[in-house]
Amino acid sequence: MSLRPLTPQERADALHKAAAARTTRATAKERLKSGELTIAQVISSGESDDAIARMRIVELLEALPGIGRVRAASIMEQLGIAASRRVRGLGIHQRRALVDFIDNK
C-alpha cells in the first residue's frame, strides 16, 4: 500500500512540524542537561506534548550529565526497558523505576 503524494503545501507543513518537534526535543534535553528540568518532569510533559512523547528513552538518558551511550543502554537493560522505547511507550512501573533509578544515582 503506497501513500498518496503530498502537495507542496502539505509537504512544507510537514517539514515545519518536524522541525518544530526537533527543536522542542532539543530544548527539553538541554534543560535536562543544565538541571532546569528533572527526568520526572520531562516524562510527565510527554503526556501533553506530542514531540516529547515521541522522544526515545535512550536520548533522554544520554542528555543527563555523566550518562553516555553505554551507561544508558546498561540502565535500560537493568530496568527492562527496550532500546526502541519512547517516552509515550513507558508503562507506569517503568516510569517509576526510571525516575527512582535516576534520583538515587
C-alpha positions as a LaTeX table, in Angstrom:
\begin{tabular}{lrrr}
\hline
Residue & $x$ (\AA) & $y$ (\AA) & $z$ (\AA) \\
\hline
Met1 & 0.00 & 0.00 & 0.00 \\
Ser2 & 1.60 & 3.24 & $-1.08$ \\
Leu3 & 0.95 & 6.63 & 0.41 \\
Arg4 & $-0.64$ & 9.31 & $-1.68$ \\
Pro5 & 1.73 & 12.00 & $-2.91$ \\
Leu6 & 1.76 & 15.17 & $-0.83$ \\
Thr7 & 1.01 & 18.53 & $-2.29$ \\
Pro8 & 3.79 & 21.11 & $-1.98$ \\
Gln9 & 1.85 & 22.86 & 0.80 \\
Glu10 & 1.30 & 19.62 & 2.74 \\
Arg11 & 4.99 & 18.79 & 2.37 \\
Ala12 & 6.01 & 22.25 & 3.63 \\
Asp13 & 3.62 & 21.94 & 6.58 \\
Ala14 & 5.03 & 18.51 & 7.47 \\
Leu15 & 8.61 & 19.79 & 7.28 \\
His16 & 7.74 & 22.74 & 9.51 \\
Lys17 & 6.01 & 20.47 & 12.04 \\
Ala18 & 9.02 & 18.10 & 12.10 \\
Ala19 & 11.46 & 20.98 & 12.62 \\
Ala20 & 9.34 & 22.33 & 15.49 \\
Ala21 & 9.27 & 18.88 & 17.12 \\
Arg22 & 13.08 & 18.52 & 16.85 \\
Thr23 & 13.50 & 21.97 & 18.41 \\
Thr24 & 11.17 & 21.07 & 21.28 \\
Arg25 & 13.06 & 17.84 & 21.98 \\
Ala26 & 16.44 & 19.58 & 21.80 \\
Thr27 & 15.28 & 22.28 & 24.21 \\
Ala28 & 13.98 & 19.68 & 26.66 \\
Lys29 & 17.29 & 17.76 & 26.51 \\
Glu30 & 19.30 & 20.96 & 27.02 \\
Arg31 & 17.16 & 21.95 & 30.03 \\
Leu32 & 17.56 & 18.43 & 31.43 \\
Lys33 & 21.33 & 18.62 & 30.97 \\
Ser34 & 21.53 & 22.01 & 32.71 \\
Gly35 & 19.41 & 20.84 & 35.64 \\
Glu36 & 16.43 & 23.10 & 34.96 \\
Leu37 & 14.22 & 20.03 & 34.50 \\
Thr38 & 14.20 & 16.64 & 36.15 \\
Ile39 & 13.64 & 13.42 & 34.28 \\
Ala40 & 10.26 & 13.08 & 36.01 \\
Gln41 & 9.20 & 16.49 & 34.68 \\
Val42 & 10.24 & 15.61 & 31.15 \\
Ile43 & 8.40 & 12.29 & 31.25 \\
Ser44 & 5.25 & 13.88 & 32.64 \\
Ser45 & 5.38 & 16.62 & 29.99 \\
Gly46 & 5.24 & 13.84 & 27.41 \\
Glu47 & 1.60 & 13.30 & 28.33 \\
Ser48 & 0.63 & 16.69 & 26.90 \\
Asp49 & 3.43 & 17.39 & 24.41 \\
Asp50 & 3.48 & 15.08 & 21.39 \\
Ala51 & 7.07 & 15.99 & 20.47 \\
Ile52 & 8.35 & 14.94 & 23.92 \\
Ala53 & 6.16 & 11.82 & 23.85 \\
Arg54 & 7.99 & 10.67 & 20.71 \\
Met55 & 11.49 & 11.11 & 22.20 \\
Arg56 & 13.43 & 7.88 & 22.66 \\
Ile57 & 14.30 & 6.99 & 26.25 \\
Val58 & 17.93 & 6.40 & 25.30 \\
Glu59 & 18.16 & 10.03 & 24.06 \\
Leu60 & 16.60 & 11.21 & 27.30 \\
Leu61 & 19.14 & 9.30 & 29.38 \\
Glu62 & 22.08 & 10.42 & 27.25 \\
Ala63 & 21.05 & 14.04 & 27.88 \\
Leu64 & 21.74 & 13.57 & 31.59 \\
Pro65 & 25.20 & 14.62 & 32.77 \\
Gly66 & 27.54 & 11.66 & 33.21 \\
Ile67 & 25.44 & 9.23 & 31.18 \\
Gly68 & 26.68 & 8.20 & 27.77 \\
Arg69 & 25.62 & 5.64 & 25.23 \\
Val70 & 26.94 & 2.58 & 27.11 \\
Arg71 & 25.64 & 3.62 & 30.53 \\
Ala72 & 22.22 & 4.49 & 29.07 \\
Ala73 & 22.00 & 1.05 & 27.47 \\
Ser74 & 23.01 & $-0.57$ & 30.76 \\
Ile75 & 20.38 & 1.35 & 32.73 \\
Met76 & 17.67 & 0.44 & 30.25 \\
Glu77 & 18.68 & $-3.22$ & 30.37 \\
Gln78 & 18.64 & $-3.21$ & 34.20 \\
Leu79 & 15.15 & $-1.68$ & 34.23 \\
Gly80 & 13.80 & $-3.91$ & 31.47 \\
Ile81 & 13.15 & $-1.08$ & 29.02 \\
Ala82 & 13.53 & $-1.90$ & 25.34 \\
Ala83 & 16.12 & 0.09 & 23.37 \\
Ser84 & 13.47 & 1.34 & 20.96 \\
Arg85 & 11.08 & 2.55 & 23.68 \\
Arg86 & 9.82 & 6.12 & 23.58 \\
Val87 & 8.51 & 8.31 & 26.40 \\
Arg88 & 4.89 & 7.66 & 25.44 \\
Gly89 & 5.50 & 3.90 & 25.44 \\
Leu90 & 6.68 & 3.64 & 29.04 \\
Gly91 & 4.36 & 1.87 & 31.43 \\
Ile92 & 3.65 & 3.27 & 34.88 \\
His93 & 6.06 & 0.84 & 36.56 \\
Gln94 & 8.81 & 1.57 & 34.04 \\
Arg95 & 8.35 & 5.32 & 34.59 \\
Arg96 & 8.56 & 4.93 & 38.34 \\
Ala97 & 11.60 & 2.63 & 38.12 \\
Leu98 & 13.41 & 5.01 & 35.77 \\
Val99 & 12.74 & 8.08 & 37.91 \\
Asp100 & 13.72 & 6.24 & 41.11 \\
Phe101 & 16.92 & 4.92 & 39.49 \\
Ile102 & 17.99 & 8.37 & 38.28 \\
Asp103 & 17.06 & 10.09 & 41.53 \\
Asn104 & 19.05 & 7.55 & 43.57 \\
Lys105 & 22.20 & 7.54 & 41.43 \\
\hline
\end{tabular}
